[in-house]
């Protein structure tokens, strides 16, 4: 059906409804809407009455591989096992500095703060580092740090350029190391 046919049909319908009057036209429109609502209801009821969804549910229940379930304590144990040890925080800083050196970045004086959360019994070692170098090197440094130190997180990163011609922007990195005080099982 092309556009002119659709326009012609629309015009004929409008003229036919005008000939019948306002009350009759409203009644006809309501009757058509009621028929459409009934069709929609019956098709929906038919899909609900169909045994097919129940059969699919039965197939899911008979599946040989049950969904693995873990309890809260297992999840909590995995979380605490993934934390770093507080006594090695300085070694992690050396790793961060070595990665910055590897990526040819210049580090200026940073800020370091150790916090303890009593509820979670986790130490957070907050590190704010001003770094200067090419964008690519800064991002490589950040990604390598997150890869090498799995209990680290990048909280914030911001870039600053002194001028448009400056090829070496300064980035301010806010990293966190998540640590615990107890040695992991099996470690010396």
One Martini backbone bead per residue (centre of mass of N, CA, C, O) as a GRO file, in nm:
protein
  188
    1UNK     BB    1   0.093   0.039   0.027
    2UNK     BB    2   0.071   0.351  -0.058
    3UNK     BB    3   0.034   0.682   0.012
    4UNK     BB    4  -0.215   0.746  -0.172
    5UNK     BB    5  -0.395   0.515  -0.070
    6UNK     BB    6  -0.396   0.596   0.226
    7UNK     BB    7  -0.516   0.880   0.184
    8UNK     BB    8  -0.775   0.787   0.045
    9UNK     BB    9  -0.881   0.610   0.279
   10UNK     BB   10  -0.889   0.833   0.489
   11UNK     BB   11  -1.089   1.019   0.339
   12UNK     BB   12  -1.325   0.816   0.314
   13UNK     BB   13  -1.360   0.770   0.619
   14UNK     BB   14  -1.421   1.060   0.697
   15UNK     BB   15  -1.674   1.097   0.516
   16UNK     BB   16  -1.840   0.862   0.629
   17UNK     BB   17  -1.847   0.972   0.927
   18UNK     BB   18  -1.985   1.247   0.857
   19UNK     BB   19  -2.253   1.122   0.742
   20UNK     BB   20  -2.339   0.979   1.024
   21UNK     BB   21  -2.225   1.136   1.253
   22UNK     BB   22  -2.118   1.177   1.577
   23UNK     BB   23  -2.255   0.944   1.731
   24UNK     BB   24  -2.206   0.715   1.527
   25UNK     BB   25  -1.899   0.748   1.506
   26UNK     BB   26  -1.837   0.695   1.803
   27UNK     BB   27  -1.963   0.412   1.813
   28UNK     BB   28  -1.783   0.283   1.599
   29UNK     BB   29  -1.511   0.334   1.734
   30UNK     BB   30  -1.580   0.180   1.998
   31UNK     BB   31  -1.636  -0.093   1.862
   32UNK     BB   32  -1.354  -0.133   1.743
   33UNK     BB   33  -1.199  -0.115   2.014
   34UNK     BB   34  -1.343  -0.355   2.149
   35UNK     BB   35  -1.252  -0.568   1.947
   36UNK     BB   36  -0.948  -0.530   1.991
   37UNK     BB   37  -0.951  -0.597   2.294
   38UNK     BB   38  -1.060  -0.885   2.266
   39UNK     BB   39  -0.832  -0.996   2.093
   40UNK     BB   40  -0.607  -0.940   2.296
   41UNK     BB   41  -0.721  -1.107   2.530
   42UNK     BB   42  -0.745  -1.387   2.385
   43UNK     BB   43  -0.445  -1.412   2.310
   44UNK     BB   44  -0.342  -1.401   2.601
   45UNK     BB   45  -0.509  -1.639   2.717
   46UNK     BB   46  -0.391  -1.850   2.523
   47UNK     BB   47  -0.095  -1.832   2.624
   48UNK     BB   48  -0.163  -1.915   2.919
   49UNK     BB   49  -0.307  -2.199   2.838
   50UNK     BB   50  -0.056  -2.300   2.740
   51UNK     BB   51   0.167  -2.579   2.786
   52UNK     BB   52   0.449  -2.479   2.697
   53UNK     BB   53   0.567  -2.322   2.946
   54UNK     BB   54   0.552  -2.568   3.137
   55UNK     BB   55   0.744  -2.747   2.975
   56UNK     BB   56   0.987  -2.557   2.997
   57UNK     BB   57   1.002  -2.566   3.305
   58UNK     BB   58   1.052  -2.871   3.328
   59UNK     BB   59   1.320  -2.867   3.174
   60UNK     BB   60   1.471  -2.686   3.377
   61UNK     BB   61   1.436  -2.880   3.625
   62UNK     BB   62   1.585  -3.137   3.466
   63UNK     BB   63   1.850  -3.033   3.480
   64UNK     BB   64   2.171  -3.150   3.548
   65UNK     BB   65   2.280  -2.855   3.598
   66UNK     BB   66   2.312  -2.697   3.864
   67UNK     BB   67   2.303  -2.414   4.030
   68UNK     BB   68   2.532  -2.249   4.180
   69UNK     BB   69   2.581  -2.209   4.532
   70UNK     BB   70   2.632  -1.941   4.760
   71UNK     BB   71   2.727  -1.811   5.045
   72UNK     BB   72   2.810  -1.548   5.236
   73UNK     BB   73   3.071  -1.672   5.361
   74UNK     BB   74   3.214  -1.737   5.098
   75UNK     BB   75   3.218  -1.451   4.983
   76UNK     BB   76   3.373  -1.327   5.222
   77UNK     BB   77   3.625  -1.505   5.198
   78UNK     BB   78   3.702  -1.415   4.914
   79UNK     BB   79   3.737  -1.120   4.980
   80UNK     BB   80   3.961  -1.147   5.203
   81UNK     BB   81   4.162  -1.308   5.013
   82UNK     BB   82   4.198  -1.049   4.809
   83UNK     BB   83   4.355  -0.906   5.005
   84UNK     BB   84   4.597  -0.727   5.129
   85UNK     BB   85   4.877  -0.660   5.316
   86UNK     BB   86   4.970  -0.415   5.531
   87UNK     BB   87   5.284  -0.480   5.562
   88UNK     BB   88   5.304  -0.439   5.217
   89UNK     BB   89   5.249  -0.140   5.125
   90UNK     BB   90   5.535  -0.038   5.045
   91UNK     BB   91   5.573  -0.242   4.815
   92UNK     BB   92   5.340  -0.133   4.645
   93UNK     BB   93   5.466   0.144   4.604
   94UNK     BB   94   5.714   0.043   4.452
   95UNK     BB   95   5.551  -0.074   4.219
   96UNK     BB   96   5.425   0.190   4.127
   97UNK     BB   97   5.694   0.338   4.070
   98UNK     BB   98   5.800   0.132   3.863
   99UNK     BB   99   5.567   0.169   3.659
  100UNK     BB  100   5.616   0.467   3.609
  101UNK     BB  101   5.905   0.434   3.505
  102UNK     BB  102   5.836   0.237   3.270
  103UNK     BB  103   5.634   0.482   3.146
  104UNK     BB  104   5.778   0.762   3.167
  105UNK     BB  105   5.702   0.896   3.447
  106UNK     BB  106   5.638   1.176   3.651
  107UNK     BB  107   5.675   1.210   3.997
  108UNK     BB  108   5.534   1.363   4.255
  109UNK     BB  109   5.424   1.454   4.535
  110UNK     BB  110   5.241   1.265   4.753
  111UNK     BB  111   4.951   1.116   4.905
  112UNK     BB  112   4.909   0.947   5.229
  113UNK     BB  113   4.646   0.718   5.362
  114UNK     BB  114   4.537   0.547   5.654
  115UNK     BB  115   4.249   0.343   5.690
  116UNK     BB  116   3.973   0.230   5.911
  117UNK     BB  117   3.712  -0.016   5.900
  118UNK     BB  118   3.520  -0.158   6.139
  119UNK     BB  119   3.295  -0.312   5.989
  120UNK     BB  120   3.500  -0.459   5.768
  121UNK     BB  121   3.803  -0.480   5.851
  122UNK     BB  122   3.943  -0.249   5.659
  123UNK     BB  123   4.204  -0.124   5.483
  124UNK     BB  124   4.284   0.204   5.350
  125UNK     BB  125   4.508   0.312   5.095
  126UNK     BB  126   4.557   0.636   5.017
  127UNK     BB  127   4.641   0.761   4.683
  128UNK     BB  128   4.799   1.066   4.567
  129UNK     BB  129   4.900   1.126   4.222
  130UNK     BB  130   5.117   1.318   4.048
  131UNK     BB  131   5.125   1.300   3.687
  132UNK     BB  132   5.366   1.309   3.411
  133UNK     BB  133   5.250   1.266   3.067
  134UNK     BB  134   5.133   1.079   2.843
  135UNK     BB  135   4.833   0.948   2.802
  136UNK     BB  136   4.911   0.656   2.731
  137UNK     BB  137   5.102   0.617   2.976
  138UNK     BB  138   4.896   0.667   3.197
  139UNK     BB  139   4.699   0.438   3.123
  140UNK     BB  140   4.901   0.209   3.139
  141UNK     BB  141   4.970   0.249   3.434
  142UNK     BB  142   4.689   0.205   3.550
  143UNK     BB  143   4.637  -0.081   3.431
  144UNK     BB  144   4.889  -0.215   3.554
  145UNK     BB  145   4.823  -0.162   3.847
  146UNK     BB  146   4.548  -0.318   3.850
  147UNK     BB  147   4.684  -0.588   3.761
  148UNK     BB  148   4.919  -0.625   3.975
  149UNK     BB  149   4.704  -0.495   4.191
  150UNK     BB  150   4.407  -0.644   4.280
  151UNK     BB  151   4.356  -0.446   4.553
  152UNK     BB  152   4.300  -0.216   4.359
  153UNK     BB  153   4.178   0.132   4.300
  154UNK     BB  154   4.015   0.363   4.093
  155UNK     BB  155   3.864   0.660   4.194
  156UNK     BB  156   4.043   0.888   4.035
  157UNK     BB  157   4.071   1.106   3.737
  158UNK     BB  158   4.277   1.386   3.627
  159UNK     BB  159   4.323   1.645   3.385
  160UNK     BB  160   4.602   1.875   3.297
  161UNK     BB  161   4.652   2.174   3.102
  162UNK     BB  162   4.832   2.458   3.031
  163UNK     BB  163   4.824   2.398   2.714
  164UNK     BB  164   4.769   2.307   2.391
  165UNK     BB  165   5.088   2.243   2.336
  166UNK     BB  166   5.082   2.039   2.559
  167UNK     BB  167   5.198   1.697   2.565
  168UNK     BB  168   5.215   1.697   2.898
  169UNK     BB  169   5.008   1.606   3.109
  170UNK     BB  170   4.842   1.630   3.415
  171UNK     BB  171   4.781   1.385   3.660
  172UNK     BB  172   4.529   1.279   3.899
  173UNK     BB  173   4.560   1.015   4.126
  174UNK     BB  174   4.316   0.794   4.288
  175UNK     BB  175   4.412   0.547   4.506
  176UNK     BB  176   4.333   0.209   4.633
  177UNK     BB  177   4.413   0.000   4.906
  178UNK     BB  178   4.313  -0.326   5.009
  179UNK     BB  179   4.344  -0.425   5.353
  180UNK     BB  180   4.492  -0.651   5.592
  181UNK     BB  181   4.625  -0.785   5.901
  182UNK     BB  182   4.599  -1.076   5.823
  183UNK     BB  183   4.736  -1.352   5.738
  184UNK     BB  184   4.733  -1.572   5.511
  185UNK     BB  185   4.681  -1.876   5.428
  186UNK     BB  186   5.006  -2.019   5.382
  187UNK     BB  187   5.169  -1.794   5.492
  188UNK     BB  188   5.456  -1.676   5.668
   0.00000   0.00000   0.00000
